[in-house]
Amino acid sequence: MKRVNIDELVKVEYHQGASCPLRDMHFSFFQIVYVISGKGFLSINNNMASYSKGSLILLTPNDQHHLEILESTDLLLVKFSERYVKNYPWNSINSMECLLYGASFLSGCILQNKPDIVLVNSIIESLLHGIHHPDLYQDELTLNYVNALIVIAARNISKMRAEQITSNTDKRVIQIIDYIQGNIHDPALLKVAVIAKKFGFSETYLGSYFKNQSGETIQQYILNYKMRLIEHRVLFSDMRVNEIVTEFGFSDESHLNKFFKKRHQMGLTEFKKTKGRKIVA
């Protein structure tokens, strides 16, 4: 697979047509993909999700991805390097790079916050205008638009974190959460004893410290985060139930449904019909 780099910290490209610009390549940078028009399917790390006009997708350097285009698709590709994310002063946002890497566990459109849809549309229109009608100080304007998109992406991904996590939360808790998110599919690495040893805490102190900072015990956070990922798979991807079962290590579909009903008082199919209708509305 060909490895692709960018020679700039930030690059914005407009792509039009029926061919996929992401196929058979390994990218060394982040990409925000905005679907201007068209429809089809996006494969991210072997998870399939449908895309359509208005989809906003964040791809990380770790991802393997390609588009299956059903209808001629226009895309705006916003590419930015890890170095840019690390070095830019993001003010109140801690661990921006780790936060963005959380997108690798999502499938499809990352827009969870409805008010952000209007903002994203406005920013995309401004970026397109700059591409087609460049003017004085265009590079500076483009950089500000890109930064706004990155922050919006981060805000939507952060919805998957514990509710009490804020910009003022102790940095060590953010690191623990990033570790949990990065190993959510490996139960052996999520044992309290393993996490405590990795971060130099006793098990007792880790438990009380994490709950003080996040409002949840570590086990509650792990279960809630896993649930939020499953909800995202159900609402925003085209994964089958048996694929979700395999991904998250449930014994069978009945086991997954029991886990899901304990939280939502309904099964996955009913949840998708009920919540999916609200999202469309």
C-alpha positions in Angstrom: 0.0 0.0 0.0 1.4 3.4 -1.0 2.3 5.8 1.8 1.3 9.4 1.1 2.7 12.4 2.9 2.0 16.1 2.6 4.7 18.7 2.1 2.7 21.4 4.0 1.3 21.5 7.5 -2.2 22.2 6.2 -3.7 21.6 2.7 -7.2 22.0 1.4 -8.3 20.2 -1.8 -11.5 20.0 -3.8 -12.2 16.6 -5.4 -14.9 15.9 -8.0 -15.9 12.7 -9.8 -16.7 9.1 -9.6 -13.3 7.8 -8.5 -12.1 7.4 -4.9 -9.2 9.7 -3.9 -8.5 7.5 -0.8 -8.1 4.0 -2.2 -5.0 1.8 -1.7 -3.1 4.5 0.2 -1.8 4.9 3.7 -1.9 8.5 4.8 0.6 9.9 7.3 -1.7 12.8 8.3 -5.2 13.7 9.5 -8.0 14.4 7.0 -11.4 16.0 7.4 -13.6 14.8 4.6 -16.7 16.8 3.8 -19.2 15.4 1.3 -20.5 18.3 -0.8 -22.7 16.0 -2.9 -23.1 12.3 -3.8 -23.6 9.2 -1.8 -22.0 5.8 -1.2 -20.2 3.9 1.5 -17.0 4.6 3.5 -14.9 1.8 4.8 -12.9 2.8 7.9 -10.8 0.0 9.4 -13.1 -2.6 7.8 -16.3 -0.9 9.2 -18.7 0.2 6.6 -20.8 3.4 7.0 -22.9 5.2 4.5 -22.2 8.8 3.5 -24.3 11.4 1.8 -24.4 15.2 1.3 -23.4 17.0 4.5 -21.4 14.1 6.0 -18.3 15.2 8.0 -15.7 12.5 8.5 -12.4 12.6 10.3 -9.7 10.2 9.2 -6.6 9.6 11.4 -3.1 8.5 10.3 -3.9 5.1 11.7 -6.9 4.4 9.6 -7.3 2.2 6.6 -10.1 3.6 4.4 -11.7 3.9 1.0 -14.9 5.0 -0.6 -17.4 2.8 -2.4 -19.0 5.5 -4.6 -22.7 4.9 -5.6 -23.3 8.4 -7.0 -20.7 10.8 -8.4 -19.3 12.5 -5.3 -17.8 15.9 -4.7 -15.5 16.2 -1.7 -13.6 18.8 0.2 -10.5 17.3 1.7 -8.8 19.2 4.6 -5.4 17.6 5.3 -3.2 18.5 8.3 -0.2 17.0 9.8 0.3 15.6 13.3 3.1 18.2 13.8 0.6 21.0 13.2 -1.8 19.6 15.7 0.9 19.1 18.3 2.5 22.6 17.9 -0.5 24.8 17.5 -1.6 26.6 20.7 -5.1 25.3 21.2 -5.7 27.4 24.4 -8.2 25.5 26.6 -8.1 22.2 24.7 -5.8 19.6 26.3 -4.3 16.7 24.3 -5.8 17.8 21.0 -3.9 15.1 19.1 -5.1 12.3 21.4 -8.7 13.6 21.2 -8.6 13.6 17.4 -7.3 10.0 17.3 -10.5 9.1 19.1 -12.2 9.3 15.7 -10.5 6.1 14.6 -13.1 4.2 16.8 -16.1 6.0 15.1 -17.8 5.1 11.9 -19.0 7.7 9.4 -20.2 11.2 10.1 -18.8 12.6 13.4 -21.3 15.5 13.7 -23.1 14.8 17.0 -23.9 18.4 17.9 -26.8 19.8 15.7 -25.8 23.5 16.1 -22.4 22.6 14.6 -24.0 21.6 11.3 -24.8 25.3 10.4 -21.2 26.3 11.4 -19.7 23.5 9.3 -21.7 24.4 6.2 -20.6 28.1 6.5 -17.0 27.1 6.9 -17.1 24.7 3.9 -18.7 27.4 1.7 -15.9 29.8 2.7 -13.2 27.3 2.0 -14.7 26.5 -1.4 -15.0 30.2 -2.2 -11.3 30.6 -1.4 -10.3 27.8 -3.7 -12.3 29.1 -6.6 -11.8 32.8 -6.0 -8.5 33.3 -4.2 -7.8 36.8 -2.9 -5.4 38.8 -0.7 -4.4 37.0 2.6 -6.2 33.8 1.4 -3.7 31.5 3.2 -4.4 33.2 6.5 -8.1 33.0 6.1 -7.9 29.3 5.1 -5.8 28.5 8.1 -8.4 30.0 10.4 -11.3 28.1 8.7 -9.3 24.9 9.0 -8.6 25.5 12.7 -12.4 26.1 13.3 -13.1 22.8 11.6 -10.6 21.0 13.7 -12.1 22.4 16.9 -15.6 21.5 15.8 -14.4 18.0 15.1 -12.8 17.8 18.6 -15.9 19.1 20.2 -18.0 16.4 18.6 -15.6 13.6 19.4 -15.4 14.9 23.0 -19.1 14.1 23.4 -17.9 10.6 23.7 -15.9 11.4 26.9 -17.3 11.4 30.4 -19.7 14.3 31.0 -17.7 15.9 33.7 -14.5 16.0 31.7 -13.6 19.6 30.9 -10.7 21.7 29.8 -9.7 22.1 33.5 -9.6 18.4 34.3 -6.3 17.1 35.6 -4.1 16.1 32.6 -3.4 12.6 34.1 -7.1 11.7 33.9 -7.2 12.8 30.2 -4.2 10.5 29.7 -6.0 7.6 31.4 -9.2 8.2 29.3 -7.1 8.3 26.1 -5.5 5.0 27.1 -9.0 3.4 27.8 -10.3 4.7 24.4 -7.2 3.3 22.6 -7.6 -0.1 24.2 -11.4 -0.4 24.3 -11.4 -3.6 22.3 -8.8 -5.4 24.6 -10.4 -6.3 28.0 -7.1 -7.5 29.4 -5.6 -4.0 29.1 -8.6 -2.4 30.8 -8.3 -4.2 34.1 -7.9 -1.7 37.0 -4.7 -3.4 38.1 -3.2 -3.0 34.6 -4.2 0.7 34.3 -3.0 1.4 37.9 0.4 -0.1 37.1 0.8 1.8 33.8 0.1 5.1 35.5 2.0 4.5 38.7 -1.1 4.4 41.1 -2.3 2.0 43.6 -5.6 0.4 42.6 -7.4 2.0 45.6 -6.0 5.5 44.9 -6.7 5.2 41.1 -10.3 4.3 41.8 -11.0 7.3 44.1 -8.9 9.7 42.0 -10.6 8.8 38.7 -14.1 9.1 40.2 -13.3 12.5 41.9 -12.1 13.9 38.5 -14.7 12.4 36.2 -17.8 11.6 38.3 -17.6 8.0 37.3 -15.7 4.9 38.4 -13.3 3.5 35.9 -15.6 0.5 35.2 -18.6 2.8 34.7 -16.6 4.9 32.3 -15.4 1.9 30.3 -19.0 0.5 30.1 -20.4 3.9 29.2 -17.8 4.6 26.6 -18.3 1.2 25.0 -22.1 1.9 25.0 -21.5 5.3 23.3 -19.5 3.6 20.6 -22.2 0.9 20.1 -24.8 3.6 19.9 -22.7 5.4 17.2 -22.3 2.1 15.3 -26.1 1.6 15.4 -27.1 5.1 14.3 -24.3 6.1 11.9 -22.9 3.0 10.3 -24.3 0.1 8.3 -22.6 -2.6 10.5 -24.7 -5.7 11.1 -25.4 -6.7 14.7 -23.2 -9.7 14.5 -20.3 -7.4 13.4 -20.8 -5.3 16.5 -20.9 -8.4 18.6 -17.5 -9.5 17.2 -16.0 -6.0 17.5 -16.8 -5.5 21.2 -16.3 -9.1 22.3 -19.9 -10.1 23.2 -20.6 -13.9 23.3 -23.6 -13.5 20.9 -26.4 -11.2 19.7 -28.5 -12.0 22.8 -25.7 -11.0 25.1 -25.3 -7.6 23.3 -29.0 -6.9 23.3 -29.2 -7.7 27.0 -26.3 -5.2 27.6 -28.0 -2.6 25.4 -31.5 -3.0 27.0 -30.1 -2.6 30.5 -29.2 1.0 29.5 -32.0 1.9 27.0 -34.9 -0.4 27.8 -35.1 -1.3 24.2 -33.2 -3.5 21.7 -30.8 -2.3 19.0 -33.3 -2.4 16.2 -35.9 -0.4 18.1 -33.3 2.1 19.2 -32.2 2.7 15.6 -35.8 3.2 14.4 -36.6 5.6 17.3 -33.4 7.6 17.6 -32.7 7.5 13.8 -36.0 9.2 13.1 -35.1 12.0 15.6 -31.8 12.5 14.0 -33.3 12.9 10.5 -35.9 15.3 11.9 
